[in-house]
Structure formats: structure tokens, C-alpha cells
């Protein structure tokens, strides 16, 4: 189970923001499937750990821009 980061001031920066990899254009123009490829289970968990865990289902002004 991951720690929530309570008591730390810079825990949101523990992992860098990453975007999922994208499919090559040559594949995308042949179908209507999603362009981004899914993260691995480990990578998705790592990116989810960046959440401030505030209980709100959207980004608030408290979240630093670009994170």
C-alpha cells in the first residue's frame, strides 16, 4: 500500500509526470482505435501516486501547474 504523502511538502514531485506512449501514425490512419497506448500496471500506479489524494475527482487550483 502506498503512503499518501501526508506530512511531506514535495511528495507530488516524487515521480515525474509521464504521458502514455502513442501509436505510430502509420497504424492510426488505418483504424479508429485510441492513439495513446495504455500504461503498464506498474507505470499507471506510479502516475496515480502523484495525485494529491484530496478526495476531489478533478484538478483544483492547489495543484501546481505542469505536474
N, C-alpha and C positions, 0 to 999 in steps of 0.2 A: 504494500500500500504506500502511495506517495505522500510525502509531507505536504501540507498546504502552504507552507511558506510563512506562516504567522510568526511575527517577531523579526523577520528579515526585511530589509528595505529594498534590496536589489534582486530578489528571487525571480522576478519576471524575466530578468536578463540571463538566467542560468543557462537557458538554451536559446540559440539564435533562431529567429523566425525563418522558416523554410517554406517554400511553395512546392506543391507536388510536381513531379516531372510531367512533361507534356508529350503527347503522342506526336510522331513526325507528321508534317503537313501531307506528305505523300499518302499516309494512311487516312488522315482526317477527311480528305476530299473524296474518299470513296464510300463513306458511310455517315451516319448521324450519331455515332456514339460520342460520349464525353471526350473532350480534348485532354483534360488532366488525368493522369494515371493515379490510382489510389496509393496512399502511403502504406508502407508495411505496418503491421500491428505495433511494432516497437516504435517506429517513427511517429505514428499517429498518437501514441501515448506520450511521447516526448513533447510533441507540439501541444497536446492538451494540457500538459503540466505547466505550460506558460500562462494559462488562464489565471486571473486574479482570484477566482473562486469566490466571487462576491454574491452569487446567487441570482444575478440578473442574466436573462438569456440574450443580452445584446451588449455591445461595447458602450461604456459610459465615458464621460469626459475625464474620469480619473485615470483611464488607461493612457499611458504615454503614446503619442503618435509614432507610427513606424515600428511598433513592436508586433 
